Amino acid sequence: MSNPGNKMGVMHLTILTAVNMLGSGIIMLPTKLAEVGTMSILSWLVTAFGSLALAWAFSKCGLFSSKSGGMGGYAEYAFGKSGNFIANYTYAISLLIANIAIAISAVGYGTVLFGAELTPVQVCLATIAVLWVTTVLNFGGAKITGQIGSVTVWGVIIPVVGLCVIGWFWFSPSLYISAWNPNNMDFFSAISTSISMTLWAFLGLESACANMDAVDNPQKNVPIAVFGGTLVCAVIYILSTNVIAGIVPNLDLLHSTAPFGLAYASMFTPVVGSIVMFLMALACIGSLLGWQFTVAQVFKSSADIGYFPRVFSRVTAKDAPVVGMIILGIIQTLLALMIISPSLNKQFNSLVNLAVVTNLVPYVLSMAALIPMQKLAAIPGGQMKANTFIALLGTIYSFYALYSSGEEAMMLGALVTFSGWTFWGMFIQKKGESAVTAYQG
């Protein structure tokens, strides 16, 4: 029986939720948003609204679901075991792709920090090196990963939150206004161009309700904390990316691979800018360390019940799925080699768009599953209608984000999803069903 005195209050859970999202997702965003200009603040408002709707619905899913497996368990309420599989499959693929984008962010800040000019092949090799370093560091197990990540995350939090607070002393309204719409884009195109990038910063909000067993009065506090944590992140994201646009000229942001370092160099000295670049590169590596362990665990949990090959279930004495990590490292190496691009920013954008598309598949499935989930939980009619309406808003936003990710990302995302259905139907279903039966027994 748990000790109520050891449980988190709503304030602690809200802070934890915000910190979980404040990883490496934001550090390259000012460069991408410079393509649109400062009118990208409209995209932030749309994404903040959509993310808050998704966060609220996910908090309800976490409370009403009695199944394990995260979004896969949620999807099973509406789509059965095949829905469970495809949700976890697309989520796992999304993490694989997103981790390469995080590694590229670290390389981008590192090149500016050390004044290096790398060829596309050298950028690719450096990215692969970062991926393997963070993979090998995870061989020691979750405890070491958590300890490192809890320290390095401050390399993002301190500079980004600091810019929100003190950056306004260097903010130039005229510079901000001049960058409003540098490419004369129409309203709809401007929002659509940057919508996937703004959503990228919020990916991970679905994990916020994972701590509900450690929370005092979860029925009340979990929705408040999830909603509040997402709102805190929205404020920080909007403030930091907009204040930087009033400090650094739009053209300089557009061609930067370390925009926050550039901002601090403009505000203070190049030395301060270099310190910020170092902190953010370190934070990227720390964030990647945690996400590399997470994706290996996603593959392991699905393999445990027969959805993925059994090889991903093997663990060492330190409970680390090392064999699975090595296999995933090889896959990421091949993916990195396949997307070599003359532009680091272009390479980063392509990965982000594809990661967003594949991550939105389990989002949509989870939103749809909230209705049968509530019926089984016997939720009162008025409350059920309100939750369903909010989930519908999250679904509409998810489809808009899919559309805005572009034709190439949608095509590749569709191929990834359809290949998952093929694996399920031809190779996994019978094994999965017998494994699930044995697992439940």
VEXLUMFI-815287 format. One record per residue: x, y, z of N, C-alpha, C in turn. Coordinates in steps of 0.2 Angstrom, whole numbers, plus 2048, in hexadecimal, padded with zeros to 3 digits. Example, Ala and Ser with C-alpha at 12.3 -4.5 7.8 and 13.67 -1.06 7.14 Angstrom:
% VEXLUMFI-815287
   neast   nnorth   nup   caeast   canorth   caup   ceast   cnorth   cup
     842      7E4   827      83E       7EA    827     842      7F0   827
     840      7F5   823      844       7FB    824     840      800   827
% end
This chain:
% VEXLUMFI-815287
   neast   nnorth   nup   caeast   canorth   caup   ceast   cnorth   cup
     804      7FA   800      800       800    800     804      806   800
     803      80B   7FC      807       811    7FB     806      816   801
     80B      819   802      80B       81E    808     809      825   805
     803      828   807      801       82E    804     806      834   805
     80A      833   80B      80F       838    80C     814      839   807
     815      833   803      81A       833    7FE     818      835   7F7
     812      837   7F6      80F       839    7F0     810      840   7EE
     810      841   7E7      811       848    7E5     80B      84C   7E5
     80B      853   7E7      806       857    7E6     805      85A   7DF
     800      85E   7DE      7FE       860    7D7     804      865   7D5
     807      869   7D9      80D       86D    7D7     813      869   7D4
     815      864   7D8      81A       860    7D6     819      85D   7D0
     813      85A   7CF      812       856    7C9     811      85B   7C3
     80F      861   7C4      80F       866    7BE     816      868   7BC
     81A      869   7C1      821       86A    7BF     824      864   7BC
     823      85E   7BE      826       858    7BB     824      858   7B4
     81D      859   7B3      81A       859    7AC     81E      85D   7A7
     81F      864   7A9      822       869    7A5     829      867   7A4
     82D      865   7A9      834       863    7A8     834      85D   7A3
     830      858   7A3      830       853    79E     82F      855   797
     82C      85A   796      82B       85D    78F     831      862   78D
     834      865   792      839       86A    791     840      866   78F
     840      862   78A      846       85F    789     84A      862   783
     84B      85F   77E      84F       862    779     84B      864   773
     844      864   773      840       865    76E     840      86C   76B
     842      871   770      841       878    76E     847      87B   76B
     84D      878   76C      854       87C    76B     855      87E   764
     852      87A   75F      853       87C    758     84D      880   755
     847      881   759      841       883    757     842      88A   754
     846      88F   757      846       896    755     848      896   74D
     84D      891   74C      84F       891    745     84A      88F   740
     846      88A   742      841       888    73D     83B      88D   73D
     839      890   742      834       895    743     836      89C   73F
     83C      89D   73E      83F       8A3    73A     83D      8A2   733
     83B      89C   730      839       89C    72A     832      89F   729
     82E      89F   72E      828       8A2    72E     828      8A9   730
     82C      8AB   735      82C       8B1    738     829      8B1   73F
     828      8B7   741      825       8B8    748     81E      8B6   748
     81B      8B6   742      814       8B4    742     813      8AD   744
     818      8A9   745      818       8A2    747     815      8A2   74E
     814      8A7   752      811       8A7    758     80A      8A5   758
     807      8A6   752      800       8A3    751     800      89C   751
     806      899   74E      806       891    74E     807      88F   755
     80B      893   759      80C       891    760     805      891   764
     801      896   762      7FA       896    766     7F6      890   764
     7F6      88E   75D      7F2       889    75B     7F4      882   75E
     7FB      881   75E      7FE       87B    761     7FD      87B   769
     7FE      881   76C      7FC       881    773     7F5      87E   775
     7F0      881   771      7E9       87F    772     7E8      878   770
     7EB      875   76B      7EA       86E    769     7EE      86A   76E
     7F4      86C   771      7F8       868    775     7F4      867   77C
     7F1      86D   77E      7ED       86D    784     7E7      868   784
     7E4      868   77E      7DE       863    77D     7E1      85C   77E
     7E7      85B   77A      7E9       854    77A     7EC      852   782
     7EF      857   785      7F1       856    78C     7EB      854   790
     7E6      858   790      7E0       856    794     7DD      84F   793
     7DC      84E   78C      7DA       847    78A     7DE      841   78D
     7E5      842   78C      7EA       83D    78E     7E9      83C   796
     7E8      842   79A      7E8       841    7A1     7E2      83D   7A3
     7DC      83E   79F      7D6       83A    7A0     7D7      832   79E
     7DB      831   798      7DC       82A    796     7E0      827   79C
     7E5      82A   79F      7E9       827    7A4     7E5      826   7AA
     7E0      82A   7AC      7DC       828    7B2     7D7      823   7B0
     7D4      822   7AA      7CF       81E    7A9     7D1      817   7A7
     7D7      816   7A4      7DA       810    7A1     7DC      80B   7A7
     7DB      805   7A6      7DD       800    7AA     7E2      7FB   7A7
     7E4      7FD   7A1      7E9       7F9    79D     7F0      7FC   79D
     7F5      7F8   79D      7FC       7FB    79D     7FE      7FC   796
     804      7FF   795      806       800    78E     805      807   78B
     803      80C   78F      803       813    78D     7FE      814   788
     800      817   782      7FB       818    77D     7F9      812   779
     7FD      80D   779      7FA       807    776     7F5      804   77B
     7F5      804   781      7F0       802    785     7E9      806   785
     7EA      80C   784      7E4       811    782     7E1      80F   77C
     7E5      80E   776      7E2       80C    770     7DF      806   770
     7E0      801   774      7DD       7FA    774     7D6      7FB   776
     7D4      800   77A      7CD       800    77C     7C8      801   775
     7CB      804   770      7C7       806    76A     7C9      801   764
     7CF      7FF   764      7D1       7FC    75E     7D4      7F5   75F
     7D4      7F2   765      7D6       7EC    767     7DE      7EB   767
     7E0      7E5   767      7E7       7E4    767     7EB      7E7   761
     7E8      7E7   75C      7EC       7E9    756     7EC      7F1   757
     7E8      7F4   75A      7E8       7FB    75B     7EE      7FD   760
     7EE      7F8   765      7F4       7F9    76A     7FA      7F8   767
     7FB      7F3   762      801       7F2    75F     803      7F8   75B
     7FE      7FB   756      800       800    752     802      807   756
     7FE      808   75B      800       80E    75F     807      80D   762
     809      808   765      810       807    767     815      807   762
     813      804   75C      818       803    756     819      80A   754
     814      80E   752      816       815    74F     819      819   754
     817      819   75B      81B       81D    760     822      81B   761
     823      814   760      82A       812    760     82E      815   75A
     82B      814   754      82F       817    74E     830      81F   74F
     82B      822   752      82B       829    753     831      82B   757
     832      827   75D      838       828    761     83E      827   75E
     83F      822   75A      845       820    756     847      826   752
     842      829   74E      843       82F    74A     845      835   74E
     841      836   753      842       83C    757     849      83D   75A
     84B      837   75C      852       837    75F     857      839   75A
     856      837   754      85B       839    74F     85B      841   74F
     855      844   74F      855       84B    74E     858      84E   755
     857      84B   75A      85A       84E    760     862      84E   760
     864      848   75D      86C       848    75C     86E      84D   757
     86A      84E   752      86C       854    74D     86C      85A   751
     868      85C   755      868       862    759     86E      863   75D
     870      85D   760      876       85D    764     87C      85F   75F
     87C      85C   75A      882       85D    755     882      864   752
     87C      867   751      87B       86E    74F     87E      873   754
     87C      872   75A      87F       876    75F     887      875   760
     889      86F   760      890       86D    760     894      870   75B
     892      870   755      896       873    74F     897      87B   750
     892      87E   753      892       885    754     897      887   75A
     896      882   75F      89A       883    765     8A2      883   764
     8A3      87E   75F      8AA       87C    75E     8AD      880   757
     8A8      884   754      8AA       887    74E     8AC      882   748
     8A9      87D   748      8AA       878    743     8A5      878   73D
     8A8      877   737      8A4       877    731     8A4      870   72E
     89E      86D   72F      89E       866    72D     89A      865   727
     89D      860   723      899       85E    71D     893      85A   71F
     88E      859   71A      889       855    71C     88A      84E   71E
     890      84B   71B      892       844    71D     894      845   724
     898      84A   726      89B       84A    72D     896      84C   732
     890      850   730      88B       851    735     887      84A   736
     886      846   731      883       840    731     887      83B   736
     88E      83B   735      892       837    739     892      839   741
     892      840   742      892       842    748     88B      841   74C
     886      841   748      87F       83F    74B     87F      838   74D
     882      833   748      882       82C    74A     886      82B   750
     88C      82F   751      890       82E    757     88C      830   75D
     889      836   75D      885       838    763     87F      832   765
     87C      82F   75F      877       82A    761     87A      824   764
     880      822   762      884       81C    765     886      81E   76C
     889      824   76D      88B       825    774     886      825   779
     880      828   777      87A       828    77C     877      821   77C
     878      81D   777      876       816    778     87A      812   77C
     880      812   77C      885       80F    780     885      811   787
     884      817   788      883       81A    78F     87D      817   793
     878      815   78F      872       812    792     873      80A   794
     879      807   792      87A       801    794     87A      800   79C
     87B      805   79F      87B       805    7A7     875      804   7AA
     86F      805   7A6      868       805    7A9     865      80B   7AA
     85F      80B   7AD      85B       811    7AD     85D      816   7B3
     860      813   7B8      862       818    7BD     867      81D   7BB
     86C      81B   7B7      872       81F    7B5     86E      824   7B0
     86A      822   7AC      867       826    7A7     863      82B   7AA
     85F      82A   7AF      85B       82F    7B3     85F      834   7B6
     865      832   7B9      869       836    7BD     86C      83B   7B8
     86E      839   7B2      872       83E    7AD     86C      843   7AB
     866      840   7A9      861       844    7A6     85F      849   7AB
     85E      848   7B1      85C       84D    7B6     860      853   7B7
     867      852   7B5      86B       857    7B5     86C      85B   7AF
     86C      857   7A9      86D       85B    7A3     867      85F   7A0
     861      85D   7A3      85B       860    7A0     85B      868   7A2
     85F      869   7A7      860       871    7A9     864      875   7A4
     867      871   7A0      86B       874    79A     866      878   795
     860      875   795      85B       878    791     856      87D   795
     855      87B   79B      850       87F    79F     853      885   7A1
     859      886   7A3      85C       88C    7A5     85C      891   7A0
     85F      890   79A      860       895    795     859      897   792
     854      892   791      84E       893    78E     84A      898   793
     849      895   799      845       899    79E     848      8A0   79F
     84F      8A0   79F      853       8A6    7A0     851      8AB   79B
     851      8A9   795      84F       8AD    78F     848      8B0   790
     844      8AC   792      83D       8AF    793     83D      8B4   798
     841      8B4   79D      841       8B9    7A2     845      8BF   7A1
     84B      8BE   79F      850       8C4    79E     851      8C6   797
     84E      8C2   792      84F       8C4    78B     84C      8CA   789
     846      8CC   78C      843       8D2    78B     847      8D8   78B
     84C      8D8   78F      850       8DE    790     854      8E0   789
     855      8DB   785      858       8DC    77E     853      8DB   779
     84D      8DB   77A      848       8DA    775     846      8E0   771
     846      8E0   76A      845       8E5    766     83E      8E4   763
     839      8E8   764      833       8E8    761     833      8E9   75A
     837      8ED   757      838       8EF    750     83B      8E9   74D
     840      8E5   750      843       8DF    74D     83E      8DA   74C
     83A      8D9   752      834       8D4    752     82F      8D5   74C
     82D      8DB   74C      828       8DD    747     82A      8DC   740
     831      8DE   73F      833       8DD    738     834      8D6   735
     834      8D1   73A      834       8CA    739     82D      8C7   739
     828      8CB   739      821       8C8    739     820      8C3   734
     821      8C5   72E      81F       8C0    728     824      8C1   722
     82B      8BF   723      830       8C1    71E     82F      8BE   717
     82B      8B9   717      82A       8B6    710     823      8B7   70E
     81F      8BC   711      819       8BD    70E     814      8B7   70D
     814      8B3   712      810       8AD    712     809      8AF   714
     804      8AB   711      7FD       8AC    714     7FC      8A9   71A
     7F7      8AB   71E      7F5       8A9    725     7F6      8A1   726
     7F2      89E   722      7F1       896    722     7F8      893   721
     7FB      895   71C      802       892    71A     807      893   720
     807      899   723      80C       89B    728     80B      896   72E
     804      895   730      803       891    736     805      88A   734
     803      887   72E      804       880    72C     80C      87F   72C
     80F      884   72A      817       882    729     81A      881   72F
     818      884   735      81C       883    73B     818      87F   740
     812      87C   73E      80E       879    743     811      872   746
     815      86E   741      818       868    743     81E      86A   748
     821      86F   747      827       871    74B     825      873   752
     81F      877   752      81D       879    759     81A      872   75D
     817      86E   759      815       868    75D     81A      864   75F
     820      864   75B      826       860    75D     828      861   764
     827      868   766      82A       86A    76D     825      867   772
     81F      865   771      81A       862    776     81A      85B   776
     81E      857   771      81D       850    771     820      84D   778
     81D      849   77A      81E       846    781     819      848   786
     814      84C   784      80F       84E    789     80B      848   78B
     80B      843   787      807       83D    788     809      839   78E
     810      83A   790      813       836    795     811      839   79C
     80E      83F   79C      80D       843    7A2     809      83F   7A7
     804      83B   7A5      800       838    7AA     803      831   7AD
     809      830   7AB      80C       829    7AD     80D      829   7B4
     80D      82F   7B8      80F       82F    7BF     809      82F   7C3
     803      82D   7C1      7FD       82F    7C5     7FD      82A   7CB
     800      825   7CB      800       820    7D1     804      824   7D7
     808      828   7D5      80C       82C    7DA     80A      833   7DC
     803      834   7DA      800       83A    7DB     7FB      83A   7E0
     7FB      83F   7E5      7F5       840    7EA     7EF      842   7E6
     7E9      83F   7E7      7E3       840    7E4     7E3      841   7DC
     7E5      83B   7D9      7E7       83C    7D2     7E1      83E   7CD
     7DB      83C   7D0      7D5       83E    7CC     7D4      845   7CB
     7D6      849   7D0      7D6       850    7CF     7DD      853   7CD
     7E2      851   7CF      7E9       854    7CE     7EC      853   7C8
     7EB      84C   7C5      7EE       84B    7BF     7EC      84F   7B9
     7E5      850   7B8      7E3       855    7B2     7E6      85C   7B3
     7E6      85E   7BA      7E9       865    7BB     7F0      865   7B9
     7F4      860   7BB      7FB       860    7BA     7FD      860   7B3
     7F9      85B   7AF      7FB       85A    7A8     7F9      860   7A4
     7F3      863   7A6      7F1       869    7A2     7F6      86F   7A4
     7F7      870   7AB      7FC       875    7AD     803      874   7AA
     806      86E   7AA      80C       86D    7A8     80D      86F   7A0
     808      86D   79C      808       86F    795     807      876   794
     803      87A   798      802       881    798     809      884   79A
     80C      882   79F      813       885    7A1     817      885   79B
     818      87F   798      81C       87E    792     81A      882   78C
     814      883   78B      811       887    786     814      88F   787
     813      891   78D      815       898    78E     81D      899   78D
     821      894   790      828       894    78F     82A      894   787
     827      88F   784      828       88F    77C     827      895   779
     821      898   77A      81F       89E    776     823      8A4   778
     824      8A5   77F      828       8AB    781     82F      8AA   77E
     833      8A4   77F      83A       8A4    77D     83B      8A4   775
     837      8A1   771      838       8A2    76A     836      8A8   767
     831      8AC   76B      830       8B3    768     834      8B8   76B
     837      8B7   771      83C       8BC    773     842      8BC   76F
     844      8B6   76D      84A       8B5    769     84A      8B8   762
     843      8B9   760      842       8BC    759     843      8C3   75A
     843      8C6   760      844       8CD    761     84B      8CF   763
     84F      8CA   763      856       8CB    765     85B      8CA   75F
     859      8C4   75B      85D       8C2    756     85A      8C3   74F
     85D      8C7   74A      859       8C8    744     857      8C1   741
     851      8C1   73E      84E       8BB    73B     853      8B7   736
     857      8BB   732      85B       8B8    72D     861      8B4   731
     863      8B6   736      868       8B3    73A     865      8AD   73E
     85F      8AD   740      85C       8A7    743     85B      8A2   73E
     859      8A4   738      858       89F    733     85E      89B   731
     864      89E   731      86A       89A    72F     86E      897   735
     86B      898   73B      86E       895    741     86D      88E   743
     872      88B   745      870       884    748     871      884   750
     872      88A   753      872       88A    75A     86F      891   75C
     868      892   75B      865       898    75C     865      89B   763
     864      897   768      864       89A    76F     86B      89C   771
     870      898   76E      877       89B    76F     878      8A1   76C
     876      8A2   766      876       8A8    762     873      8AE   766
     86D      8AD   769      86A       8B2    76D     86E      8B4   773
     870      8AF   776      874       8B1    77C     87B      8B5   77A
     87E      8B3   775      884       8B7    772     882      8BE   770
     87C      8BF   76E      87A       8C6    76C     878      8CA   772
     875      8C6   777      874       8CA    77D     87A      8CC   782
     87E      8C7   782      884       8C8    786     88B      8C8   782
     88E      8C2   782      894       8C2    77F     895      8BB   77B
     899      8BA   776      89A       8B3    773     89B      8AE   778
     89F      8AF   77E      8A0       8AA    783     89A      8A8   786
     896      8AC   788      88F       8AA    78B     88B      8A6   786
     88B      8A8   77F      888       8A4    77A     88B      89D   77A
     891      89D   77A      895       896    77A     893      892   780
     892      895   786      890       891    78C     889      88E   78B
     885      892   788      87E       890    787     87E      88A   782
     882      88B   77C      882       886    777     884      87F   77B
     889      880   77F      88C       87A    782     886      877   787
     883      87B   78B      87E       878    78F     878      875   78B
     876      878   785      871       875    781     873      86F   77E
     879      86E   77B      87C       868    778     87C      863   77D
     87E      864   783      87E       85F    789     877      85D   78A
     872      862   78B      86B       860    78C     868      85C   787
     86A      85D   780      868       859    77B     86B      851   77C
     871      851   77E      874       84A    77F     870      847   785
     86F      84B   78A      86C       848    790     864      846   78E
     861      84A   78A      85A       848    788     85A      842   784
     85F      842   77F      85F       83C    77A     861      836   77E
     865      836   784      867       831    788     860      82E   78B
     85C      832   78D      855       82F    790     851      82D   78B
     850      830   785      84C       82E    780     84E      827   77C
     855      826   77C      858       820    779     856      81A   77E
     856      81B   784      854       816    789     84C      815   788
     849      81A   788      841       81A    787     83F      816   781
     842      817   77B      840       814    775     842      80C   776
     848      80B   779      849       804    77A     844      800   77F
     842      804   784      83D       801    788     836      800   785
     834      805   780      82E       804    77C     82E      7FE   778
     834      7FD   775      835       7F6    771     834      7F0   776
     838      7F1   77C      838       7EB    780     831      7EA   783
     82D      7EF   785      826       7ED    788     822      7EA   783
     822      7EC   77C      81E       7E9    777     821      7E2   775
     827      7E1   776      82A       7DA    775     828      7D6   77A
     827      7D8   780      825       7D4    786     81F      7D0   785
     81A      7D4   781      813       7D1    780     813      7CF   779
     818      7CE   775      818       7CB    76F     817      7CF   769
     817      7D6   76A      815       7DA    764     81C      7DC   760
     821      7DC   763      828       7DD    760     82C      7D7   761
     831      7D6   75D      836       7D0    75D     838      7CF   764
     839      7C9   767      83B       7C7    76D     842      7CA   76F
     846      7CB   76A      84D       7CD    76B     84D      7D4   76F
     848      7D8   76E      847       7DE    772     846      7DD   779
     844      7D7   77C      842       7D6    783     848      7D4   787
     84E      7D3   784      854       7D1    787     857      7D6   78B
     858      7D5   792      85B       7DA    796     861      7D8   799
     865      7DC   79C      86B       7DA    79F     86A      7DA   7A7
     86F      7D9   7AB      86E       7D8    7B2     86C      7DF   7B5
     86D      7E5   7B1      86B       7EB    7B3     865      7ED   7B0
     861      7E8   7AE      85A       7E9    7AB     85A      7EE   7A5
     860      7EE   7A1      860       7F2    79B     860      7EE   795
     85B      7F0   790      85A       7EC    78A     860      7ED   785
     866      7EB   787      86C       7ED    783     86B      7EA   77C
     869      7E4   77B      869       7E1    774     864      7E5   770
     85E      7E7   773      859       7EB    76F     85C      7F2   76D
     860      7F5   772      863       7FC    771     868      7FB   76B
     86C      7F6   76B      871       7F5    765     86D      7F5   75F
     868      7F1   75E      864       7F0    758     861      7F7   756
     85E      7FB   75B      85B       801    759     860      806   757
     866      806   75A      86C       80A    758     86E      809   751
     86E      802   74F      86F       801    748     86A      804   743
     864      803   745      85E       806    741     85F      80D   741
     860      811   746      861       818    746     867      81A   742
     86C      816   742      872       818    73E     870      817   736
     86C      812   734      86A       812    72D     866      817   72C
     861      819   730      85D       81F    72F     861      825   72E
     865      827   732      86A       82D    732     86D      82D   72B
     870      827   729      873       827    722     86F      828   71C
     868      826   71D      863       827    718     861      82E   717
     862      833   71C      85F       839    71C     865      83F   71C
     86B      83D   719      870       842    719     86E      848   714
     86E      84E   717      86C       854    713     871      859   713
     872      85D   70E      876       863    70E     875      868   714
     86F      868   716      86D       86D    71B     86B      869   722
     86F      86B   727      86D       868    72E     866      86A   730
     864      870   72E      85D       872    730     858      86E   72C
     859      86D   726      854       869    722     854      862   724
     85A      85F   726      85A       858    728     856      858   72F
     857      85D   733      853       85D    73A     84B      85E   738
     84A      862   734      842       863    732     83F      85D   730
     842      859   72B      83F       853    728     83E      84E   72E
     843      84D   732      842       848    737     83D      84A   73C
     83C      851   73E      837       853    743     830      852   740
     82F      854   739      829       853    736     827      84B   736
     82B      847   735      82A       840    735     828      83D   73C
     82C      83F   740      82B       83D    747     824      840   74A
     822      846   748      81C       848    74A     816      844   747
     817      842   740      812       83E    73D     811      838   740
     816      834   742      816       82D    745     813      82E   74C
     815      833   74F      813       834    756     80B      836   757
     809      839   752      802       83B    752     7FD      835   751
     7FF      82F   74E      7FB       829    74D     7F9      827   754
     7FD      825   759      7FA       823    75F     7F6      829   763
     7F8      82F   761      7F4       834    764     7EC      834   762
     7EB      833   75B      7E5       833    759     7E1      82C   75B
     7E5      827   75C      7E2       821    75E     7E0      821   765
     7E4      825   769      7E2       826    770     7DC      82A   772
     7DC      82F   76D      7D6       834    76E     7D0      830   76D
     7D0      82C   767      7CA       828    766     7C8      823   76B
     7CD      820   76F      7CC       81B    774     7C9      81E   77A
     7C9      825   77B      7C6       828    781     7BF      826   782
     7BB      826   77D      7B4       825    77D     7B2      81E   780
     7B4      818   77D      7B3       812    780     7B6      811   787
     7BC      815   788      7BF       814    78F     7BB      817   794
     7B7      81D   793      7B3       820    797     7AD      81C   799
     7AA      819   793      7A4       815    794     7A5      80F   799
     7AB      80C   798      7AD       806    79D     7AE      809   7A4
     7B1      80F   7A5      7B2       812    7AB     7AB      815   7AE
     7A6      815   7AB      79F       817    7AD     7A0      81F   7AF
     7A3      823   7AB      7A4       82A    7AC     79D      82D   7AB
     79B      832   7AF      794       835    7AE     794      839   7A7
     78E      839   7A4      78C       83C    79E     78F      843   79C
     78E      847   7A1      791       84E    7A0     798      84E   79F
     79C      84B   7A4      7A3       84B    7A4     7A6      847   79E
     7A2      842   79C      7A4       83E    796     7A4      843   790
     79F      846   78F      79E       84B    789     7A3      850   789
     7A5      853   78F      7AA       858    78F     7B1      855   78D
     7B3      84F   790      7B9       84C    78E     7B9      84A   787
     7B4      848   784      7B4       846    77D     7B5      84C   779
     7B1      851   77A      7B2       857    776     7B9      85A   776
     7BD      85A   77C      7C4       85C    77C     7C8      857   778
     7C7      850   779      7CA       84B    775     7C9      84D   76D
     7C3      84F   76B      7C2       850    764     7C6      856   762
     7C7      85B   766      7CB       861    765     7D2      85F   764
     7D4      85A   768      7DB       858    767     7DC      854   761
     7D7      850   75F      7D7       84C    759     7D7      851   753
     7D3      856   753      7D3       85B    74D     7DA      85E   74C
     7DD      860   752      7E3       863    752     7E9      85E   74F
     7E8      858   751      7ED       852    74F     7EC      852   747
     7E6      852   744      7E6       851    73D     7E8      857   73A
     7E7      85D   73D      7EA       863    73A     7F2      863   73A
     7F5      860   73F      7FC       860    740     7FF      85A   73B
     7FB      855   739      7FD       850    734     7FD      853   72D
     7F8      857   72C      7F7       85B    725     7FD      860   725
     7FF      863   72A      804       868    72A     80B      866   729
     80C      85F   72B      812       85C    72B     815      85B   724
     811      85C   71F      813       85C    718     812      855   715
     812      855   70E      811       84F    70A     816      849   70B
     81C      84B   70B      822       846    70C     821      843   713
     820      847   718      820       844    71F     81A      83F   71F
     814      841   71C      80E       83E    71D     80F      837   719
     812      837   713      813       831    70F     817      82C   713
     81D      82F   715      821       82A    719     81E      827   71F
     81A      82C   723      817       82A    729     812      824   727
     80E      825   721      809       820    71F     80C      81A   71E
     812      81A   71B      816       814    719     818      810   71F
     81A      814   724      81C       811    72B     816      80E   72E
     811      811   72E      80B       80F    731     808      809   72E
     808      809   727      805       803    723     80A      7FD   724
     810      7FE   725      815       7F9    726     814      7F5   72D
     811      7F9   731      810       7F7    738     80A      7F2   738
     805      7F4   734      7FF       7F0    733     801      7E9   730
     805      7EA   72B      808       7E4    727     80B      7DF   72C
     810      7E2   730      813       7DE    735     80E      7DA   73A
     809      7DE   73C      804       7DB    741     800      7D6   73D
     7FE      7D7   737      7FA       7D2    734     7FD      7CC   732
     804      7CC   730      807       7C7    72C     80C      7C3   731
     80F      7C7   736      814       7C4    73A     813      7C4   741
     80F      7C8   744      80F       7C9    74B     808      7C7   74F
     803      7C7   74B      7FC       7C7    74E     7FC      7C0   752
     7FD      7BA   74F      7FD       7B4    753     801      7B3   759
     808      7B6   758      80D       7B5    75D     80A      7BA   763
     808      7C0   760      806       7C5    765     800      7C3   76A
     7FB      7BF   766      7F5       7BD    76A     7F7      7B8   76F
     7FC      7B3   76D      7FE       7AE    772     802      7B1   778
     806      7B6   776      80A       7B9    77B     806      7BD   780
     801      7C0   77D      7FD       7C4    782     7F9      7C0   786
     7F7      7BA   784      7F3       7B5    788     7F7      7B3   78E
     7FE      7B1   78C      802       7AE    791     804      7B4   796
     805      7BA   793      807       7C0    797     801      7C1   79D
     7FB      7C1   79A      7F5       7C3    79F     7F4      7BD   7A3
     7F6      7B7   7A1      7F5       7B1    7A6     7FA      7B1   7AB
% end
